Amino acid sequence: MFEFETKNLVKTQNGEFIALQKGLNRAFLFGDGIFETMVFHNGNILYADQHQSRQQEGLKALGISNEFVTPIKQIEAYIQTKIKPDKDLTLRIRWNVYRGGQGKYTPETDHPEEILTLQRFSPAISQKPKSYLCKEIKLFPTPWSRCKTLNALSYVMANRERVQRKMDEVILLDGDGYLSEAGSSNLFWQKGNTLYTPDLRHNAIKGVARSVILKYAPSLNFKVKVGSYKPEVLAKADRLFTTNVTGISYIGQLGDIVYETGESEELKSLFPFYFKPKPRP
């Protein structure tokens, strides 16, 4: 019987299909994995413990073995010794961990495979003038809703819509109409000295920057409230802002509502990459 070997072909710029040098993986085929976006600054991965904890939670939710996943401190040491970035250079790290093997919908194994992407870091845009509430795309509950999975189609489509509408930020709701998060960030708003953010049961991702603010904001003289909120509450907020590992972005306007956009120096202090290293003697 004639044997046919599986071929993976990719279309080139001149319209021809050529063979891939390496087989496709489950990250590409099914989004079957998770990722962490991290900041390497002054020789260290910032908030490494929080990233490791969220990664472990994601691997458990997807049933991917964590036995052979590289410890985050080992990645940190690898960058320090092998990549040797300049002391003044801050890096953005994307760490993909996905299920190994091929298979179709049914996995052949739960063994992990990993990919690291390192690039020059750019902090979050400090101000986003215009935002809107997304009506078409909702975030629905799954056992892995709070995890950063490789299947991010809801966020891709929401941000595509945002660009088409010429907006700077999109705010997403859950299926019951409660505030969830922004297009690539967690959502906060401020009234007086109180910070508010949606509970994760409304299907937002468990952001590391969100966790850092919830942990340290009380020591910066903020009160913090986590709960279930409908969009109407944003009409009474002083500030509206988003957070992710790259920092904080302040939203200037949501519909007809205008917000303060001055940066909070207290919150800014939680993200040391905002501050330039001291000059060498």
C-alpha positions in Angstrom: 0.0 0.0 0.0 1.3 3.5 -0.9 2.5 5.4 2.2 1.9 9.1 2.2 3.9 11.2 4.6 2.2 14.2 6.2 3.3 17.5 4.7 3.0 21.0 6.2 3.2 23.6 3.5 3.3 27.4 3.8 2.5 30.0 1.2 5.3 32.3 0.2 5.2 35.9 -1.1 5.4 34.7 -4.7 2.3 32.5 -4.2 4.0 29.2 -4.1 3.7 26.6 -1.3 6.8 25.3 0.3 7.5 22.7 3.0 7.8 23.9 6.6 11.1 23.0 8.2 9.4 22.0 11.4 6.0 20.4 12.0 3.0 22.4 13.3 2.4 22.4 17.1 -0.8 22.4 19.2 -0.3 26.0 20.1 -0.7 26.9 16.4 -3.4 24.3 15.6 -5.7 24.6 18.6 -4.4 27.4 20.9 -3.8 24.6 23.3 -1.7 26.3 25.9 -1.1 29.4 28.1 1.4 32.3 28.1 2.9 34.9 30.4 4.0 38.4 29.4 6.7 39.5 31.8 9.1 42.4 32.2 12.9 41.9 32.7 14.2 45.0 34.4 17.6 45.7 36.2 18.5 42.0 35.9 15.3 40.5 37.3 11.8 39.4 36.1 9.4 41.7 37.9 6.8 40.1 40.1 8.2 36.6 39.2 6.3 34.8 41.9 3.0 36.1 40.8 3.7 35.1 37.2 4.8 31.6 38.3 1.6 31.2 40.4 -0.7 32.3 37.6 1.1 30.0 35.2 0.7 27.0 37.5 -3.0 27.8 37.8 -3.4 27.9 34.0 -1.5 24.7 33.5 -3.7 22.9 36.0 -6.9 24.3 34.4 -5.8 22.9 31.0 -4.4 19.6 32.4 -0.9 20.3 31.1 1.8 18.7 33.2 3.9 21.3 35.1 6.6 18.7 36.0 9.0 19.7 33.3 8.2 23.4 32.9 11.2 25.6 33.3 11.2 27.4 36.7 10.9 31.1 36.2 14.1 31.8 38.2 15.9 29.6 35.7 14.6 31.7 32.8 15.7 34.8 34.7 19.2 33.3 35.1 19.4 32.3 31.5 18.7 35.8 30.3 21.3 37.2 32.8 24.0 34.8 31.7 23.3 33.9 28.0 21.5 37.0 26.6 23.4 39.5 28.8 21.2 42.5 28.1 22.7 45.9 28.9 21.9 47.0 32.5 19.8 49.9 31.2 17.8 47.7 28.8 14.4 46.6 29.9 13.0 43.5 28.0 9.5 42.3 27.4 9.3 38.5 27.6 6.5 36.3 26.2 6.6 32.8 27.6 4.4 30.3 25.7 3.8 26.9 27.3 1.7 24.6 25.3 0.7 20.9 25.1 3.2 18.8 23.2 2.5 16.2 20.5 0.3 16.4 17.5 -3.1 14.7 17.5 -6.3 16.3 16.6 -8.8 17.5 19.2 -7.8 14.6 21.4 -4.2 15.2 22.8 -1.6 12.6 22.5 0.2 13.7 25.6 0.0 16.3 28.4 3.8 17.0 28.3 4.6 20.7 27.9 6.7 22.5 25.3 7.9 26.0 25.6 8.8 29.1 23.5 10.4 32.3 24.7 10.2 35.6 22.8 12.4 38.5 24.0 12.0 42.0 22.7 12.8 45.6 23.7 10.2 46.7 26.3 7.8 49.6 25.7 5.7 50.9 28.7 2.0 51.2 28.5 0.5 54.3 26.8 -0.1 56.7 29.7 -3.3 58.1 28.3 -6.0 56.7 26.1 -8.4 59.6 25.1 -11.4 57.7 23.8 -13.1 54.4 24.9 -16.4 52.6 24.4 -18.4 49.7 25.7 -18.4 46.7 23.4 -21.9 45.4 22.7 -21.2 42.5 20.3 -18.4 40.6 22.0 -19.0 39.2 25.5 -16.8 37.2 27.9 -18.4 34.0 29.0 -17.4 31.6 31.8 -15.1 28.6 31.4 -12.9 26.8 33.9 -10.0 28.7 32.4 -11.6 32.2 32.1 -9.0 33.8 34.4 -6.0 32.2 32.7 -4.0 33.7 29.8 -4.7 31.0 27.2 -3.3 31.0 23.7 -6.9 31.1 22.4 -7.5 34.9 22.7 -10.0 35.3 19.8 -12.4 37.4 21.9 -9.7 40.0 22.5 -8.5 39.9 19.0 -12.0 40.6 17.6 -12.7 43.3 20.2 -9.5 45.1 19.4 -10.2 44.8 15.7 -13.6 46.4 16.3 -11.9 49.1 18.4 -9.5 50.0 15.6 -12.4 50.2 13.1 -14.3 52.5 15.4 -11.1 54.7 15.8 -11.1 54.3 19.6 -8.2 54.0 22.0 -9.7 51.4 24.4 -12.6 48.9 24.4 -14.4 47.8 27.6 -15.8 44.3 27.7 -18.8 43.0 29.6 -19.7 39.4 30.7 -22.8 37.6 29.4 -24.9 39.2 32.1 -23.9 42.7 31.3 -21.5 43.2 34.2 -18.1 45.0 33.7 -15.3 42.5 33.1 -12.1 44.0 31.7 -10.6 46.0 28.8 -9.2 44.8 25.5 -5.9 43.7 26.8 -5.9 44.8 30.4 -7.8 44.7 33.7 -10.1 47.6 34.5 -10.0 49.9 37.5 -11.8 53.1 38.4 -11.3 55.6 41.2 -13.7 57.6 43.3 -12.0 59.7 46.0 -9.4 57.5 47.6 -11.2 54.2 46.7 -10.2 51.9 43.8 -12.8 49.6 42.3 -12.3 46.6 40.0 -14.6 43.8 38.7 -14.5 40.5 40.5 -12.9 37.7 38.4 -16.1 35.8 38.4 -17.1 38.1 35.6 -14.6 36.3 33.4 -11.6 38.7 33.4 -8.1 37.4 33.2 -6.2 37.3 36.6 -3.7 40.0 35.7 -0.4 40.2 37.6 -0.6 44.1 37.6 -4.1 43.8 39.0 -2.9 41.5 41.8 0.0 43.8 42.6 -2.4 46.8 42.9 -4.8 44.9 45.1 -2.0 43.8 47.3 -0.2 47.1 47.8 -2.8 49.8 47.2 -3.9 49.8 50.9 -0.3 50.6 52.0 -0.5 53.6 49.6 -3.6 54.9 51.5 -6.2 53.6 49.0 -9.2 51.6 49.9 -10.0 48.8 47.4 -13.3 47.2 46.5 -13.8 44.2 44.3 -17.3 43.3 43.2 -20.0 43.1 40.6 -20.7 46.3 38.8 -22.8 47.4 35.9 -21.5 50.0 33.4 -23.6 52.8 35.0 -21.2 53.0 38.0 -18.6 54.5 35.7 -20.6 57.7 35.4 -19.6 58.6 39.0 -15.9 57.8 38.8 -13.1 60.4 39.0 -10.6 58.3 37.1 -10.9 55.2 34.8 -7.8 53.3 34.0 -6.5 49.9 32.8 -3.6 47.9 34.0 -1.3 45.1 32.7 2.3 44.1 33.1 3.4 47.1 31.0 1.9 49.6 33.4 -1.2 51.9 33.7 -3.2 53.7 31.1 -5.7 56.4 32.0 -8.8 56.8 29.9 -9.9 60.3 29.1 -13.5 59.6 28.0 -16.2 56.9 27.9 -19.1 58.1 25.7 -20.0 61.5 27.1 -18.3 60.9 30.5 -14.9 62.7 31.0 -12.3 61.6 33.5 -9.2 62.9 35.1 -6.1 61.6 33.4 -3.4 62.8 35.7 -1.1 59.9 36.7 -1.2 58.6 40.3 2.4 58.8 41.5 1.5 56.3 44.3 0.3 53.6 41.8 3.1 54.4 39.4 5.6 53.5 42.1 4.5 49.9 41.9 6.0 49.6 38.4 9.7 50.4 38.7 10.4 50.3 34.9 8.7 53.7 34.7 11.8 55.2 36.4 15.1 55.5 34.5 18.1 53.8 36.2 20.5 56.1 38.0 23.5 57.1 35.9 26.6 55.1 36.5 29.3 56.9 38.5 
